[in-house]
Amino acid sequence: MSPELHTGMAAAAFACSEEVADALSRGQPVVALESTIVTHGLPRSPLEMPGDFLDAHAHWDSALPANLAAARIAEHAVRAHGAVPATIAMIDGQLRVGLSPAELEAVAREASPAKLSLRDLGAAAFRRRTGGTTVAATVAVSALAGIRIFATGGIGGVHRNWNAHLDVSADLVAIATHPVCVVSAGAKSLLDLGATLEVLEAMGVPVIGYRTSAFPRFTSAPDPALRLAERVESAAEAARLLACHWRIRTACGALLAQACPDRWTVDASHAESELAVAMGEAQRRGIRGADVTPFLLGTMAAGADGIRTVAANLALLCANAGVAAAVARASA
């Protein structure tokens, strides 16, 4: 199969790398990865990571800009667990599923990248933009490519104070309407997690705990009050559950939620205190909509314990990539 054509999509709109196209055609395990962590999530300069992080993640390249180094260790985590990584982005108006090292570096160094969610994909293709795909957009493109498993850090959801200012992430809509399992550390802790779970339930999206019975809170430990209906203990069990789900709900995705690794967990009360300060600053500046989440995460990362927060974020991303690869292998 030509790398320029896959699942009937024209090359002008969509292209798989040769490696990803070959893996999909052979039924081999493939894991999708988003690219907003590259374009909008991390600094474009090197970060001096803690020694214990470097001990646990030997493939972190301290000489690279942090955004590019993060993309590379996520891809390495997928490969280390036996699957092919497919980082998704848009380059000059064309959606790419699986980036070459040169393409990944070009996206990481793009001067003014677009942040592309579901609503933006068509217009960005028309305008021939280059940018990173959010969780929502990555889910949609994964489904087009025939990739069923996607790893990320934490999904978006229902923002706090939603009853005063309705703000619900397109991530929830995308998962509910595309047959892709998103492996994440739950939802970002800056959200209203109870409301997020309620919306997922209303949309019919199964939320499955991976070795946890409570909903993870991104870099903080799971909240025991947020109980999950389903729990699995292994990648093989998750793959069997997903197969049953997709026999019945052919167009609906799922959320496989894994807690942040214990050694990197951020104290929840401390995180809440930092979040309150960041939210107050966002309100003061009039920041709303899609700009809220990156502003809050960036502000918290710049705090006194910011580098530990960044390390926790990257550690859980790699852990999720590993679990996603194992589930993809079991599914294949």
C-alpha positions in Angstrom: 0.0 0.0 0.0 1.3 3.4 -0.9 2.1 5.6 2.2 0.2 8.4 0.5 -3.1 6.5 0.5 -4.8 4.7 3.3 -8.4 3.8 3.9 -9.4 5.6 0.7 -8.4 9.1 1.8 -6.7 11.3 -0.8 -3.1 12.2 -0.2 -4.0 15.9 -0.2 -5.9 15.4 3.0 -4.3 12.5 4.8 -1.1 10.4 4.7 0.3 7.6 6.7 4.1 7.1 7.1 5.4 4.0 5.3 6.0 2.3 8.7 2.5 3.0 10.0 0.8 2.0 6.7 2.8 -1.2 6.6 1.9 -2.1 10.2 -1.8 -1.4 9.7 -1.9 -3.5 6.6 -0.3 -6.4 8.4 -2.5 -6.1 11.5 0.4 -5.2 13.7 -0.1 -3.1 16.9 -0.1 0.7 16.4 -0.5 3.4 19.0 -1.5 7.0 18.1 0.1 9.9 19.9 -1.1 13.5 19.9 1.1 16.5 19.0 -0.1 19.5 21.0 2.3 18.4 23.7 4.9 19.3 21.0 3.4 22.4 19.7 1.8 23.9 22.8 2.5 21.8 25.9 6.2 22.2 26.7 9.1 24.8 26.3 11.1 25.0 23.1 14.3 25.0 25.1 16.1 22.3 27.0 14.9 21.5 30.5 17.1 20.3 33.3 15.1 17.3 34.6 15.5 15.8 38.1 18.1 13.1 38.5 15.5 10.4 39.5 13.6 11.2 36.3 16.7 10.8 34.2 17.5 7.5 36.0 14.0 6.2 35.1 13.9 7.6 31.6 17.3 7.1 30.1 16.2 8.1 26.6 15.4 11.6 27.7 17.8 13.8 25.6 18.7 16.8 27.8 20.3 18.6 24.9 17.0 18.8 22.9 14.2 21.3 23.3 11.8 19.9 25.9 8.9 19.6 23.5 10.9 17.5 21.0 12.5 15.4 23.8 9.0 14.6 25.2 7.7 13.5 21.8 10.7 11.2 21.3 10.5 9.5 24.7 6.7 8.9 24.2 7.5 7.2 20.9 10.3 5.2 22.5 7.9 4.0 25.2 5.5 2.7 22.6 8.3 0.9 20.7 9.7 -0.5 23.9 6.4 -2.3 24.6 6.2 -3.8 21.1 4.0 -1.4 19.1 4.5 1.2 16.3 4.1 4.8 17.4 2.0 7.1 15.1 2.4 10.7 16.2 -0.3 12.7 14.4 0.0 16.3 13.3 -0.9 18.5 10.3 1.9 19.8 8.0 1.1 22.3 5.3 -2.6 21.4 5.4 -2.0 17.6 5.2 -2.8 15.3 8.1 0.1 13.0 8.9 -0.2 9.8 10.8 3.3 8.9 11.8 6.0 11.5 11.6 9.6 10.9 10.4 12.3 12.3 12.8 12.8 15.3 10.5 9.0 16.0 10.4 8.7 15.7 14.1 11.6 18.2 14.6 10.0 20.5 12.0 6.7 20.5 13.9 8.5 21.0 17.2 10.4 24.1 15.8 7.4 25.6 13.9 7.3 29.3 14.8 3.5 29.8 14.9 1.8 26.3 15.0 -2.0 26.0 15.1 -3.7 24.2 17.9 -6.1 21.9 16.0 -9.3 20.5 17.6 -12.2 18.8 15.8 -13.7 22.0 14.5 -10.4 23.2 13.1 -9.3 20.3 10.8 -11.2 21.2 7.7 -10.3 24.9 7.8 -6.7 24.2 8.6 -6.4 21.9 5.6 -8.0 24.6 3.4 -5.5 27.2 4.8 -2.6 24.8 4.5 -1.6 25.2 8.1 0.9 23.4 10.2 -0.1 22.5 13.8 -0.6 20.0 16.6 -3.7 17.9 17.0 -5.5 17.9 20.4 -6.9 14.8 22.0 -10.2 15.3 20.1 -8.6 15.8 16.7 -6.1 12.9 17.3 -9.0 10.6 18.2 -10.8 11.5 14.9 -7.8 11.1 12.7 -6.9 7.8 14.5 -10.3 6.5 13.6 -9.9 7.5 10.0 -6.6 5.7 9.9 -8.0 2.5 11.5 -6.0 3.0 14.7 -7.9 1.8 17.8 -5.6 2.7 20.6 -4.3 6.2 21.5 -2.1 7.3 24.4 -2.0 10.7 26.0 -1.4 12.3 29.4 -4.8 13.5 30.5 -8.0 14.3 28.6 -10.0 17.5 28.7 -13.5 17.6 30.1 -16.0 19.8 31.9 -14.3 22.9 33.3 -15.0 24.2 36.8 -17.7 26.8 37.2 -19.4 25.3 34.2 -22.8 26.3 35.5 -21.8 29.9 35.3 -19.7 29.6 32.1 -20.3 26.5 30.0 -17.0 25.1 28.9 -16.8 21.5 27.8 -13.9 20.0 25.9 -14.4 18.5 22.5 -12.4 15.5 23.7 -15.5 14.1 25.3 -17.5 14.4 22.0 -14.7 12.9 20.0 -14.3 9.8 22.3 -18.1 9.3 22.3 -18.3 9.3 18.5 -15.1 7.5 17.3 -14.2 3.8 18.0 -10.8 4.6 19.7 -9.7 3.7 23.2 -7.9 6.6 24.9 -5.4 5.6 27.5 -4.8 8.4 29.9 -4.2 9.4 33.5 -7.9 10.2 33.7 -8.7 13.9 33.1 -6.7 17.0 34.0 -7.1 17.9 37.6 -8.0 21.5 36.9 -11.4 20.2 35.6 -14.6 19.4 37.4 -13.9 15.7 37.5 -17.3 14.6 38.8 -19.1 16.5 36.0 -16.7 15.1 33.5 -17.5 11.5 34.5 -21.3 12.4 34.4 -21.0 13.6 30.8 -19.0 10.6 29.8 -21.7 8.4 31.3 -24.4 10.4 29.5 -22.6 9.9 26.2 -22.3 6.2 26.8 -18.5 6.1 27.0 -17.2 3.3 29.3 -14.5 4.6 31.7 -12.3 1.6 32.7 -9.8 1.7 35.5 -6.5 0.1 34.7 -5.6 -1.4 38.1 -7.6 1.3 39.8 -11.2 1.5 41.0 -11.2 5.3 41.3 -10.9 7.9 38.6 -7.3 9.2 38.3 -6.7 12.9 38.7 -3.8 13.5 36.2 -0.7 14.0 38.3 -2.5 13.5 41.6 -3.6 10.2 43.1 -7.1 9.0 42.2 -10.0 10.4 44.2 -11.7 7.4 46.1 -15.0 9.3 45.9 -15.0 9.0 42.1 -15.7 5.3 41.8 -15.5 3.6 38.4 -17.9 0.9 37.2 -15.3 -1.2 35.6 -11.7 -2.2 36.3 -9.2 -4.4 34.5 -5.9 -5.9 35.8 -4.1 -6.5 32.6 -3.7 -5.4 29.0 -5.2 -8.7 27.8 -8.3 -8.2 29.9 -8.6 -4.6 28.6 -8.4 -5.9 25.0 -11.1 -8.5 25.5 -13.4 -5.9 27.2 -12.8 -3.4 24.3 -13.6 -6.1 21.7 -16.9 -6.8 23.4 -17.7 -3.1 23.6 -17.0 -2.6 19.9 -19.1 -5.5 18.8 -22.0 -3.7 20.4 -21.1 0.0 20.2 -19.3 0.1 16.8 -18.8 3.9 16.7 -18.2 4.7 20.3 -14.8 5.0 22.0 -13.7 4.2 25.5 -11.4 5.7 28.2 -8.8 3.4 29.9 -7.7 5.3 33.0 -4.4 4.6 34.7 -3.1 6.5 37.8 0.0 8.5 37.7 3.0 6.3 38.9 3.3 6.6 42.7 6.8 8.0 42.7 5.7 11.0 40.6 2.4 11.7 42.3 1.8 15.4 43.2 0.1 16.1 46.5 -3.5 16.9 45.7 -4.0 19.7 48.3 -0.8 21.4 47.1 -1.9 21.1 43.5 -5.3 22.6 44.4 -3.6 25.6 46.0 -1.4 26.2 43.0 -4.4 25.8 40.7 -6.5 28.3 42.6 -3.7 30.9 42.1 -3.5 30.1 38.4 -7.3 30.2 37.9 -7.4 33.6 39.6 -4.7 34.9 37.3 -6.6 33.5 34.2 -9.8 35.3 35.3 -7.9 38.5 35.9 -6.5 38.4 32.4 -9.8 37.4 30.8 -8.4 34.1 29.4 -11.2 31.8 28.2 -12.1 28.8 26.1 -9.3 26.8 24.5 -6.6 29.1 26.0 -7.5 28.3 29.6 -6.0 24.8 29.9 -2.5 25.6 28.4 -2.4 28.8 30.5 -3.2 27.0 33.7 -0.8 24.2 33.1 1.9 26.6 32.0 1.5 28.7 35.1 1.6 25.7 37.4 4.7 24.4 35.7 6.4 27.7 36.2 5.8 27.6 40.0 8.2 26.7 42.7 7.6 22.9 42.2 7.1 23.3 38.5 9.9 20.9 37.3 8.4 18.1 39.5 5.0 18.8 37.9 6.6 18.6 34.4 8.4 15.4 35.4 5.2 13.8 36.7 3.4 14.8 33.4 6.1 13.2 31.3 6.3 10.1 33.5 2.6 9.4 33.3 2.6 10.0 29.5 5.3 7.3 29.1 3.5 5.0 31.5 0.3 5.4 29.5 2.1 4.9 26.2 3.5 1.6 27.6 0.0 0.4 28.6 -1.5 1.5 25.3 1.2 -0.5 23.4 0.5 -3.6 25.5 -3.3 -3.3 24.9 -2.6 -2.8 21.1 -0.5 -5.9 21.1 -3.2 -7.9 22.9 -5.8 -6.6 20.5 -3.7 -7.4 17.5 
